[in-house]
Amino acid sequence: MLLTADIGNTNIKFGIFDDKALIRTLTVSCDKAKTADEYGVELYSLIRVMGIHRDDFDGCIISSVVPLITERIDRAVRDILGVEPMIVGPGIKTGLNIRIDDPSTLGADLVVACVAANAIKKGPKIVISMGTATAWCVIDKNDSMIGVPIAPGVAVSLEALTKNTALLQSVAFKAPSSVIGKNTDKSIRAGIVWGTVCMIDGMIDKIEKELGEECAIIATGGLANTIIRYCDHEIEIKENLILEGLRLIYERNKK
């Protein structure tokens, strides 16, 4: 079995693969106050619930945008599973041609998402990652990643709005029936949800116009299910895209 771990700024998502089948996922908060031992307890609880023994694991692969947490998850995996994790970064073969000014600056999560997207569809694509940030990874007709506009994520935008305005309360991520809000709750939801929908649709239009061709569109991330269903474009949601990409990269690199 293979353990995959996607470490983001807000959450850590674990996935367990039995060969090519994803049999279980677990999401825990990414908390810099947690020790490696605490993460180890959470990981141990996951495999116990599944009835899996530590000796059942052949390997582990991690992608991370939080180096401090990477070290702790690395140690937790070594302690609990007794395997040495593979970490997506320099020296790891991904098979993705990255054509940006400095490929080393592209987040590991976005690299992995693009690898998975290329395995699903060939040709021009836009891979939308919706987490702490919203990113549109642009992949050309040769399956090369050529750029990525990035905007604040939905939750970050809402937090900034409500935190810095004394009279506005936090609200749920649910689109009101009308874009013209008539009370505080509906006004904020209309701006946050419908505003994000318009931004996503508008960015897709701009990207396709610049490329001069239509793209397949794939979305992933914790808020994709909440927002994407309201978009005008046909967008395929792949909730576990990064976990699948991690499996593919592990297969490419295992000895």
Secondary structure, DSSP 8 states (H G I E B T S, - for coil): -EEEEEE-SSEEEEEEEETTEEEEEEEEE--TT--HHHHHHHHHHHHHHTT--GGG--EEEEEES-HHHHHHHHHHHHHHH----EESSTT------B-SS-GGGS-HHHHHHHHHHHHH--SSEEEEEESSEEEEEEE-TTS-EEE--EEE-HHHHHHHHHHS-TT-----S---S-SS-SSHHHHHHIIIIIHHHHHHHHHHHHHHHHHTS--EEEEESTTHHHHGGG-SS--EE-TTHHHHHHHHHHHHH--
